[in-house]
């Protein structure tokens, strides 16, 4: 039976990648993924595979933000299949000055070392044209 420490391991991986995104640490965020990982942002129609494609997507995301924040509100972990689902509030200020605050959810798969092999995310709206504050 999975222990709390097992669950915490995956929760720490989520905090790690979101923290690196919030600090605009592209290299650090990309290092959290496997070499052949898939990143899907359903709301924006983005689907990429592999670290270099993920690096390009994360670089573009960071380049269009002055502020990027994620506040986790709920996390569910299935240790046996190495999956995690999270709900969070995304707050951002784009380089255009537009401010966003919206709910989003992530679904992550991990490899045996705790690196992300797939991340699928949905936002309440596109961060580019979403409901801004």
DSSP file (Angstrom, degrees, kcal/mol; ACC not computed):
  #  RESIDUE AA STRUCTURE BP1 BP2  ACC     N-H-->O    O-->H-N    N-H-->O    O-->H-N    TCO  KAPPA ALPHA  PHI   PSI    X-CA   Y-CA   Z-CA
    1    1 A X              0   0    0      0, 0.0     0, 0.0     0, 0.0     0, 0.0   0.000 360.0 360.0 360.0 133.2    0.0    0.0    0.0
    2    2 A X        -     0   0    0      1,-0.1     2,-0.2     2,-0.1    78,-0.0  -0.294 360.0-141.7 -62.2 143.7    1.4    3.4   -0.9
    3    3 A X     >  -     0   0    0      1,-0.1     4,-1.8    76,-0.0     5,-0.2  -0.509  26.4-104.9 -99.0 170.9    2.6    5.6    1.9
    4    4 A X  H  > S+     0   0    0      1,-0.2     4,-3.1     2,-0.2     5,-0.2   0.863 123.0  58.3 -62.1 -35.4    2.2    9.3    2.4
    5    5 A X  H  > S+     0   0    0      2,-0.2     4,-1.7     1,-0.2    -1,-0.2   0.880 103.6  52.2 -62.4 -37.2    6.0    9.6    1.6
    6    6 A X  H  > S+     0   0    0      2,-0.2     4,-1.1     1,-0.2    -1,-0.2   0.931 112.7  44.2 -62.4 -45.7    5.2    8.0   -1.8
    7    7 A X  H  X S+     0   0    0     -4,-1.8     4,-2.1     1,-0.2     3,-0.5   0.919 110.2  55.6 -64.1 -43.7    2.5   10.5   -2.5
    8    8 A X  H  X S+     0   0    0     -4,-3.1     4,-2.8     1,-0.2    -1,-0.2   0.837  98.0  63.8 -60.0 -33.7    4.7   13.4   -1.3
    9    9 A X  H  X S+     0   0    0     -4,-1.7     4,-1.4     1,-0.2    -1,-0.2   0.929 108.5  39.7 -56.4 -47.1    7.3   12.4   -3.8
   10   10 A X  H  X S+     0   0    0     -4,-1.1     4,-1.9    -3,-0.5    -1,-0.2   0.862 113.3  54.4 -73.1 -36.2    5.0   13.2   -6.7
   11   11 A X  H  X S+     0   0    0     -4,-2.1     4,-2.4     1,-0.2    -2,-0.2   0.898 106.9  52.0 -63.1 -39.8    3.6   16.3   -5.0
   12   12 A X  H  X S+     0   0    0     -4,-2.8     4,-2.3     1,-0.2    -1,-0.2   0.869 105.9  54.7 -63.9 -36.3    7.1   17.6   -4.6
   13   13 A X  H  X S+     0   0    0     -4,-1.4     4,-2.3    -5,-0.2    -1,-0.2   0.902 108.8  48.6 -63.5 -40.1    7.8   17.0   -8.4
   14   14 A X  H  X S+     0   0    0     -4,-1.9     4,-2.5     2,-0.2     5,-0.3   0.942 111.7  48.1 -64.9 -47.0    4.7   19.1   -9.2
   15   15 A X  H  X S+     0   0    0     -4,-2.4     4,-2.5     1,-0.2     5,-0.2   0.888 110.6  54.6 -58.7 -38.3    5.8   21.9   -6.8
   16   16 A X  H  X S+     0   0    0     -4,-2.3     4,-2.1     2,-0.2    -2,-0.2   0.953 111.4  40.8 -62.2 -51.7    9.3   21.7   -8.4
   17   17 A X  H  X S+     0   0    0     -4,-2.3     4,-2.1     1,-0.2    -2,-0.2   0.913 118.0  46.6 -68.6 -41.2    8.1   22.2  -12.0
   18   18 A X  H  X S+     0   0    0     -4,-2.5     4,-2.7     2,-0.2    -1,-0.2   0.900 111.5  52.6 -67.1 -38.6    5.6   24.9  -11.2
   19   19 A X  H  X S+     0   0    0     -4,-2.5     4,-1.2    -5,-0.3    -1,-0.2   0.901 109.5  49.0 -61.1 -41.0    8.1   26.7   -9.0
   20   20 A X  H  <>S+     0   0    0     -4,-2.1     5,-3.0    -5,-0.2    -1,-0.2   0.890 111.4  49.4 -67.6 -38.7   10.6   26.7  -11.8
   21   21 A X  H ><5S+     0   0    0     -4,-2.1     3,-1.8     1,-0.2    -2,-0.2   0.937 109.0  52.2 -61.9 -45.6    8.0   28.0  -14.3
   22   22 A X  H 3<5S+     0   0    0     -4,-2.7    46,-0.4     1,-0.3    -1,-0.2   0.757 111.6  47.1 -64.2 -23.9    7.0   30.8  -11.8
   23   23 A X  T 3<5S-     0   0    0     -4,-1.2    -1,-0.3    -5,-0.2    -2,-0.2   0.316 114.2-118.0 -97.0   6.5   10.7   31.8  -11.6
   24   24 A X  T < 5 +     0   0    0     -3,-1.8     2,-1.4     1,-0.2    -3,-0.2   0.812  60.1 154.9  60.5  31.9   11.1   31.7  -15.4
   25   25 A X     >< +     0   0    0     -5,-3.0     4,-2.6     1,-0.2     5,-0.2  -0.690  13.0 172.9 -90.9  83.9   13.7   29.0  -15.0
   26   26 A X  H  > S+     0   0    0     -2,-1.4     4,-2.8     1,-0.2     5,-0.2   0.934  75.7  47.7 -61.3 -49.6   13.3   27.4  -18.4
   27   27 A X  H  > S+     0   0    0      1,-0.2     4,-1.9     2,-0.2    -1,-0.2   0.909 113.7  48.2 -60.2 -42.4   16.2   25.0  -18.1
   28   28 A X  H  > S+     0   0    0      2,-0.2     4,-0.5     1,-0.2    -1,-0.2   0.901 112.8  47.5 -64.7 -41.8   15.1   23.9  -14.7
   29   29 A X  H >< S+     0   0    0     -4,-2.6     3,-1.3     1,-0.2    -2,-0.2   0.928 112.1  49.3 -65.3 -44.7   11.5   23.3  -15.8
   30   30 A X  H >< S+     0   0    0     -4,-2.8     3,-1.9     1,-0.3    -1,-0.2   0.847 101.8  63.5 -64.8 -33.4   12.6   21.4  -18.9
   31   31 A X  H 3< S+     0   0    0     -4,-1.9    -1,-0.3     1,-0.3    -2,-0.2   0.695  90.5  68.2 -63.6 -18.3   14.9   19.2  -16.8
   32   32 A X  T << S+     0   0    0     -3,-1.3    84,-3.3    -4,-0.5    -1,-0.3   0.582  92.4  77.5 -75.9  -9.7   11.7   17.9  -15.0
   33   33 A X  E <  S-a  116   0A   0     -3,-1.9    84,-0.2    82,-0.2     2,-0.1  -0.681  84.1-113.4-103.1 153.3   10.6   16.1  -18.2
   34   34 A X  E >   -     0   0A   0     82,-2.7     3,-1.4    -2,-0.3    16,-0.1  -0.349  38.4-103.6 -72.1 164.6   11.8   12.9  -19.8
   35   35 A X  E 3  S+     0   0A   0      1,-0.3    16,-1.5    15,-0.1    17,-0.2   0.832 122.3  35.3 -60.8 -33.1   13.6   13.1  -23.1
   36   36 A X  E 3  S+     0   0A   0     14,-0.2    -1,-0.3    15,-0.1    81,-0.1   0.050  89.2 145.4-110.0  24.8   10.5   11.9  -25.0
   37   37 A X  E <   -     0   0A   0     -3,-1.4    13,-3.2    79,-0.2     2,-0.4  -0.127  41.9-134.1 -62.5 158.2    7.8   13.6  -22.8
   38   38 A X  E     -aB 118  49A   0     79,-1.6    81,-2.4    11,-0.2     2,-0.5  -0.958  13.9-165.5-115.8 134.2    4.6   15.0  -24.2
   39   39 A X  E     -aB 119  48A   0      9,-2.7     9,-2.7    -2,-0.4     2,-0.4  -0.987   9.3-178.5-119.0 125.3    3.2   18.5  -23.2
   40   40 A X  E     -aB 120  47A   0     79,-3.0    81,-2.4    -2,-0.5     2,-0.6  -0.988  16.3-175.3-127.5 123.3   -0.4   19.2  -24.1
   41   41 A X  E >>> -aB 121  46A   0      5,-2.3     5,-1.9    -2,-0.4     3,-0.9  -0.862  11.3-172.9-113.2  92.4   -2.1   22.5  -23.5
   42   42 A X  G >45S+     0   0    0     79,-1.8     3,-1.0    -2,-0.6    80,-0.2   0.857  77.7  58.4 -56.1 -41.8   -5.6   21.6  -24.6
   43   43 A X  G 345S+     0   0    0     78,-0.6    -1,-0.3     1,-0.3    83,-0.2   0.842 114.9  35.8 -61.2 -35.1   -7.0   25.2  -24.3
   44   44 A X  G <45S-     0   0    0     -3,-0.9    -1,-0.3     2,-0.1    -2,-0.2   0.393 110.2-116.9-100.2   1.8   -4.5   26.6  -26.7
   45   45 A X  T <<5 +     0   0    0     -3,-1.0     2,-0.4    -4,-0.7    -3,-0.2   0.762  62.4 151.5  70.4  24.4   -4.4   23.6  -29.0
   46   46 A X  E   < +B   41   0A   0     -5,-1.9    -5,-2.3     2,-0.0     2,-0.3  -0.772  15.3 165.8 -94.4 130.9   -0.7   22.9  -28.2
   47   47 A X  E     +B   40   0A   0     -2,-0.4     2,-0.3    -7,-0.2    -7,-0.2  -0.902   9.6 162.4-144.2 112.9    0.7   19.4  -28.4
   48   48 A X  E     -B   39   0A   0     -9,-2.7    -9,-2.7    -2,-0.3     2,-0.4  -0.925  19.9-155.9-131.7 156.3    4.5   18.9  -28.4
   49   49 A X  E     +B   38   0A   0     -2,-0.3     4,-0.3   -11,-0.2   -11,-0.2  -0.995  53.0  31.7-134.8 138.8    6.8   15.9  -27.8
   50   50 A X  S  > S-     0   0    0    -13,-3.2     4,-2.4    -2,-0.4   -14,-0.2   0.115  85.5 -85.6  96.7 151.3   10.4   15.9  -26.7
   51   51 A X  H  > S+     0   0    0    -16,-1.5     4,-3.1     1,-0.2     5,-0.2   0.860 123.4  52.5 -60.9 -39.3   12.6   18.1  -24.6
   52   52 A X  H  > S+     0   0    0    -17,-0.2     4,-2.1     2,-0.2    -1,-0.2   0.906 112.0  45.7 -67.9 -38.3   13.5   20.6  -27.3
   53   53 A X  H  > S+     0   0    0     -4,-0.3     4,-2.0     2,-0.2    -1,-0.2   0.881 114.5  48.8 -68.4 -37.6    9.9   21.1  -28.3
   54   54 A X  H  X S+     0   0    0     -4,-2.4     4,-2.8     2,-0.2     5,-0.3   0.907 109.0  53.7 -66.8 -41.0    8.9   21.5  -24.6
   55   55 A X  H  X S+     0   0    0     -4,-3.1     4,-2.8     1,-0.2    -2,-0.2   0.921 108.6  49.4 -58.0 -44.3   11.8   23.9  -24.2
   56   56 A X  H  X S+     0   0    0     -4,-2.1     4,-2.2     2,-0.2    -1,-0.2   0.908 112.8  47.1 -62.4 -42.0   10.5   26.0  -27.1
   57   57 A X  H  X S+     0   0    0     -4,-2.0     4,-2.2     2,-0.2    -2,-0.2   0.915 114.8  45.1 -66.8 -43.4    7.0   26.0  -25.6
   58   58 A X  H  X S+     0   0    0     -4,-2.8     4,-2.7     2,-0.2     5,-0.2   0.891 111.8  53.0 -68.3 -39.5    8.2   26.9  -22.1
   59   59 A X  H  X S+     0   0    0     -4,-2.8     4,-2.4    -5,-0.3    -2,-0.2   0.926 110.8  47.1 -60.2 -44.9   10.5   29.6  -23.5
   60   60 A X  H  X S+     0   0    0     -4,-2.2     4,-1.3     2,-0.2    -2,-0.2   0.910 111.6  51.1 -63.8 -42.8    7.5   31.2  -25.4
   61   61 A X  H  < S+     0   0    0     -4,-2.2     3,-0.4     1,-0.2     4,-0.3   0.939 113.7  43.8 -59.6 -48.1    5.3   31.0  -22.3
   62   62 A X  H >< S+     0   0    0     -4,-2.7     3,-1.3     1,-0.2    -1,-0.2   0.873 108.7  58.5 -66.2 -36.9    7.9   32.8  -20.2
   63   63 A X  H 3< S+     0   0    0     -4,-2.4    -1,-0.2     1,-0.3    -2,-0.2   0.785 105.7  49.0 -65.9 -26.9    8.7   35.3  -22.9
   64   64 A X  T 3< S+     0   0    0     -4,-1.3    31,-1.9    -3,-0.4     2,-0.4   0.427 103.8  75.5 -94.1   3.0    5.1   36.6  -23.0
   65   65 A X  E <   -C   94   0A   0     -3,-1.3    29,-0.3    29,-0.3     3,-0.1  -0.894  43.1-179.9-115.5 144.0    4.8   36.9  -19.2
   66   66 A X  E    S+     0   0A   0     27,-3.8     2,-0.4     1,-0.4    28,-0.2   0.651  90.3  24.1 -98.1 -32.2    6.1   39.5  -16.7
   67   67 A X  E     +C   93   0A   0     26,-1.7    26,-2.1     2,-0.0    -1,-0.4  -0.999  66.1 176.4-134.6 135.8    4.5   37.6  -13.8
   68   68 A X  E     +C   92   0A   0    -46,-0.4     2,-0.4    -2,-0.4    24,-0.2  -0.954  11.3 167.1-142.3 118.3    3.6   33.9  -13.7
   69   69 A X  E     -C   91   0A   0     22,-2.6    22,-2.5    -2,-0.4     2,-0.4  -0.989  18.4-165.4-137.8 143.0    2.2   32.3  -10.6
   70   70 A X  E     -C   90   0A   0     -2,-0.4     2,-0.6    20,-0.2    20,-0.2  -0.996   2.7-167.7-127.1 126.8    0.4   29.0   -9.7
   71   71 A X  E     -C   89   0A   0     18,-2.5    18,-2.5    -2,-0.4     2,-0.2  -0.939  20.2-139.5-114.2 108.4   -1.4   28.5   -6.5
   72   72 A X  E     +C   88   0A   0     -2,-0.6    16,-0.3    16,-0.2     3,-0.1  -0.458  28.2 169.2 -69.6 133.8   -2.2   24.8   -5.9
   73   73 A X  E     +     0   0A   0     14,-3.0     2,-0.3     1,-0.4    15,-0.2   0.591  65.0  12.6-117.9 -21.1   -5.7   24.2   -4.5
   74   74 A X  E     -C   87   0A   0     13,-1.7    13,-2.6     2,-0.0    -1,-0.4  -0.962  56.6-174.9-160.1 139.9   -6.1   20.4   -4.9
   75   75 A X  E     -C   86   0A   0     -2,-0.3     2,-0.4    11,-0.2    11,-0.2  -0.998   2.3-173.8-140.2 133.9   -3.9   17.4   -5.6
   76   76 A X  E     -C   85   0A   0      9,-2.8     9,-2.9    -2,-0.4     2,-0.4  -0.998  11.0-167.0-125.7 130.0   -4.8   13.8   -6.2
   77   77 A X  E     -C   84   0A   0     -2,-0.4     2,-0.6     7,-0.2     7,-0.2  -0.957  16.8-166.2-121.2 133.8   -2.0   11.2   -6.5
   78   78 A X  E >>> -C   83   0A   0      5,-2.8     5,-2.0    -2,-0.4     3,-0.7  -0.884  11.9-176.8-113.1  95.6   -2.3    7.6   -7.7
   79   79 A X  G >45S+     0   0    0     -2,-0.6     3,-1.0     1,-0.2    -1,-0.1   0.863  74.6  63.0 -63.0 -39.4    1.1    6.2   -6.7
   80   80 A X  G 345S+     0   0    0      1,-0.3    -1,-0.2    -3,-0.1    -2,-0.0   0.824 116.7  28.8 -61.5 -32.4    0.6    2.8   -8.2
   81   81 A X  G <45S-     0   0    0     -3,-0.7    -1,-0.3     2,-0.1    29,-0.3   0.320 109.2-120.0-109.1   7.2    0.3    4.1  -11.8
   82   82 A X  T <<5 +     0   0    0     -3,-1.0    28,-2.1    -4,-0.6     2,-0.3   0.930  64.8 138.4  55.6  53.3    2.6    7.2  -11.1
   83   83 A X  E   < -CD  78 109A   0     -5,-2.0    -5,-2.8    26,-0.2     2,-0.3  -0.938  32.2-171.1-128.4 151.6   -0.1    9.8  -12.0
   84   84 A X  E     -CD  77 108A   0     24,-2.2    24,-3.1    -2,-0.3     2,-0.4  -0.999   6.0-164.3-141.8 139.2   -1.1   13.1  -10.4
   85   85 A X  E     -CD  76 107A   0     -9,-2.9    -9,-2.8    -2,-0.3     2,-0.3  -0.984  16.8-178.5-121.7 136.7   -4.0   15.4  -11.0
   86   86 A X  E     -CD  75 106A   0     20,-2.5    20,-2.1    -2,-0.4     2,-0.4  -0.969  20.4-155.1-137.3 152.7   -4.0   19.0   -9.7
   87   87 A X  E     +CD  74 105A   0    -13,-2.6   -14,-3.0    -2,-0.3   -13,-1.7  -0.980  28.7 161.2-120.0 136.1   -6.2   22.0   -9.6
   88   88 A X  E     -CD  72 104A   0     16,-2.8    16,-2.9    -2,-0.4     2,-0.6  -0.980  40.3-114.9-150.5 163.0   -4.6   25.4   -9.3
   89   89 A X  E     -CD  71 103A   0    -18,-2.5   -18,-2.5    -2,-0.3     2,-0.5  -0.906  28.9-153.5 -99.5 124.5   -5.2   29.1   -9.8
   90   90 A X  E     -CD  70 102A   0     12,-3.3    12,-2.4    -2,-0.6     2,-0.4  -0.856  12.7-176.2 -97.1 130.4   -3.0   30.6  -12.5
   91   91 A X  E     +CD  69 101A   0    -22,-2.5   -22,-2.6    -2,-0.5     2,-0.3  -0.996  13.4 161.3-124.9 131.8   -2.2   34.3  -12.1
   92   92 A X  E     -CD  68 100A   0      8,-2.2     8,-3.1    -2,-0.4     2,-0.5  -0.992  33.2-152.2-148.4 155.6   -0.2   36.1  -14.8
   93   93 A X  E     -CD  67  99A   0    -26,-2.1   -27,-3.8    -2,-0.3   -26,-1.7  -0.980  26.9-145.1-126.3 118.5    0.6   39.5  -16.2
   94   94 A X  E >   -C   65   0A   0      4,-3.0     3,-2.1    -2,-0.5   -29,-0.3  -0.304  28.1-107.2 -77.2 164.0    1.6   39.4  -19.8
   95   95 A X  T 3  S+     0   0    0    -31,-1.9   -30,-0.1     1,-0.3    -1,-0.1   0.686 121.2  64.1 -64.7 -16.6    4.2   41.7  -21.4
   96   96 A X  T 3  S-     0   0    0    -32,-0.4    -1,-0.3     2,-0.1     3,-0.1   0.556 120.8-109.8 -79.1  -8.8    1.2   43.5  -22.9
   97   97 A X  S <  S+     0   0    0     -3,-2.1    -2,-0.1     1,-0.3     2,-0.1   0.210  72.7 141.2  96.3 -13.8    0.1   44.5  -19.4
   98   98 A X        -     0   0    0     -5,-0.1    -4,-3.0    30,-0.1     2,-0.4  -0.387  40.8-147.1 -63.3 136.0   -3.0   42.2  -19.5
   99   99 A X  E     -D   93   0A   0     -6,-0.2    34,-0.6    -3,-0.1     2,-0.4  -0.874  13.7-168.4-108.7 140.5   -3.6   40.4  -16.2
  100  100 A X  E     +DE  92 132A   0     -8,-3.1    -8,-2.2    -2,-0.4     2,-0.3  -0.950  15.2 173.3-126.1 145.5   -5.1   37.0  -16.0
  101  101 A X  E     +D   91   0A   0     30,-1.1     2,-0.3    -2,-0.4   -10,-0.2  -0.866  26.2 142.1-147.2 117.6   -6.5   34.9  -13.1
  102  102 A X  E     -D   90   0A   0    -12,-2.4   -12,-3.3    -2,-0.3     2,-0.3  -0.992  48.7-103.0-154.6 159.0   -8.1   31.6  -13.9
  103  103 A X  E     +D   89   0A   0     -2,-0.3    21,-1.9   -14,-0.2     2,-0.3  -0.612  40.7 173.4 -79.3 139.1   -8.6   28.1  -12.8
  104  104 A X  E     -DF  88 123A   0    -16,-2.9   -16,-2.8    -2,-0.3     2,-0.4  -0.968  16.8-151.2-141.2 164.7   -6.6   25.4  -14.5
  105  105 A X  E     -DF  87 122A   0     17,-2.5    17,-2.4    -2,-0.3     2,-0.4  -0.987   6.4-158.6-136.6 146.7   -6.0   21.7  -14.0
  106  106 A X  E     -DF  86 121A   0    -20,-2.1   -20,-2.5    -2,-0.4     2,-0.4  -0.927   6.4-161.5-124.6 147.2   -3.1   19.5  -14.8
  107  107 A X  E     -DF  85 120A   0     13,-2.6    13,-2.6    -2,-0.4     2,-0.4  -0.988  20.3-172.7-127.6 119.8   -2.8   15.7  -15.4
  108  108 A X  E     -DF  84 119A   0    -24,-3.1   -24,-2.2    -2,-0.4     2,-0.4  -0.905  16.4-163.6-120.3 141.3    0.8   14.3  -15.1
  109  109 A X  E     -DF  83 118A   0      9,-2.4     8,-2.5    -2,-0.4     9,-1.3  -0.925  17.7-158.2-112.9 146.1    2.3   11.0  -15.7
  110  110 A X  E     - F   0 116A   0    -28,-2.1     6,-0.2    -2,-0.4     2,-0.1  -0.892  11.4-130.7-124.1 152.7    5.8   10.2  -14.3
  111  111 A X    >   -     0   0    0      4,-2.6     3,-1.7    -2,-0.3     6,-0.1  -0.316  48.3 -85.3 -85.9-177.4    8.6    7.8  -15.1
  112  112 A X  T 3  S+     0   0    0      1,-0.3    -1,-0.0     2,-0.1   -30,-0.0   0.685 129.2  53.1 -65.5 -18.5   10.2    5.6  -12.4
  113  113 A X  T 3  S-     0   0    0      2,-0.1    -1,-0.3     0, 0.0     3,-0.1   0.409 120.9-103.6 -95.9   0.8   12.6    8.4  -11.5
  114  114 A X  S <  S+     0   0    0     -3,-1.7     2,-0.3     1,-0.3    -2,-0.1   0.603  74.9 138.7  88.2  11.5    9.9   11.0  -11.0
  115  115 A X        -     0   0    0      1,-0.1    -4,-2.6   -82,-0.0     2,-0.4  -0.663  61.5-103.5 -87.8 149.8   10.4   12.9  -14.2
  116  116 A X  E     +aF  33 110A   0    -84,-3.3   -82,-2.7    -2,-0.3    -6,-0.3  -0.561  37.2 175.1 -76.1 124.4    7.3   14.0  -16.1
  117  117 A X  E    S+     0   0A   0     -8,-2.5   -79,-1.6    -2,-0.4     2,-0.3   0.637  73.9  12.1-100.6 -20.2    6.5   11.8  -19.1
  118  118 A X  E     -aF  38 109A   0     -9,-1.3    -9,-2.4   -81,-0.2     2,-0.4  -0.936  59.2-176.0-156.1 134.6    3.3   13.5  -20.0
  119  119 A X  E     -aF  39 108A   0    -81,-2.4   -79,-3.0    -2,-0.3     2,-0.5  -0.973   5.6-178.1-132.5 118.8    1.6   16.8  -18.8
  120  120 A X  E     -aF  40 107A   0    -13,-2.6   -13,-2.6    -2,-0.4     2,-0.4  -0.963   9.7-175.5-114.5 132.1   -1.8   17.7  -20.0
  121  121 A X  E     -aF  41 106A   0    -81,-2.4   -79,-1.8    -2,-0.5   -78,-0.6  -0.970  14.3-166.7-131.7 146.3   -3.3   21.0  -18.9
  122  122 A X  E     - F   0 105A   0    -17,-2.4   -17,-2.5    -2,-0.4     2,-0.3  -0.988   9.9-162.5-125.7 138.2   -6.6   22.8  -19.3
  123  123 A X  E     - F   0 104A   0     -2,-0.4   -19,-0.2   -19,-0.2     3,-0.1  -0.836  33.5-116.6-115.7 157.2   -7.2   26.4  -18.5
  124  124 A X  S    S-     0   0    0    -21,-1.9     2,-0.3    -2,-0.3   -20,-0.1   0.792 100.2 -13.9 -61.0 -26.7  -10.5   28.2  -17.9
  125  125 A X  S    S-     0   0    0    -22,-0.2     5,-0.2     6,-0.1    -1,-0.2  -0.955  95.5 -67.8-161.6 167.6   -9.6   30.2  -21.0
  126  126 A X     >  -     0   0    0     -2,-0.3     4,-1.5   -83,-0.2     3,-0.2  -0.430  40.9-133.2 -61.3 137.4   -6.5   30.8  -23.1
  127  127 A X  T  4 S+     0   0    0      1,-0.2    -1,-0.2     2,-0.2   -33,-0.1   0.775 106.9  54.6 -66.0 -22.6   -3.9   32.8  -21.1
  128  128 A X  T  4 S+     0   0    0      1,-0.2    -1,-0.2   -34,-0.0   -30,-0.1   0.854 129.4  12.9 -76.8 -35.2   -3.5   35.1  -24.2
  129  129 A X  T  4 S+     0   0    0     -3,-0.2    -2,-0.2     2,-0.0    -1,-0.2   0.141  99.2 128.7-128.2  20.1   -7.2   35.9  -24.4
  130  130 A X  S  < S-     0   0    0     -4,-1.5     2,-0.8    -5,-0.2    -3,-0.1  -0.013  74.7 -67.6 -74.9 177.9   -8.6   34.7  -21.1
  131  131 A X        -     0   0    0      2,-0.1   -30,-1.1   -30,-0.0     2,-0.2  -0.545  62.0-159.2 -67.4 108.5  -10.8   36.4  -18.6
  132  132 A X  B      E  100   0A   0     -2,-0.8   -32,-0.3   -32,-0.2   -34,-0.0  -0.564 360.0 360.0 -94.6 156.5   -8.4   39.0  -17.2
  133  133 A X              0   0    0    -34,-0.6   -33,-0.1    -2,-0.2    -1,-0.1   0.433 360.0 360.0 -87.9 360.0   -8.6   40.9  -13.9
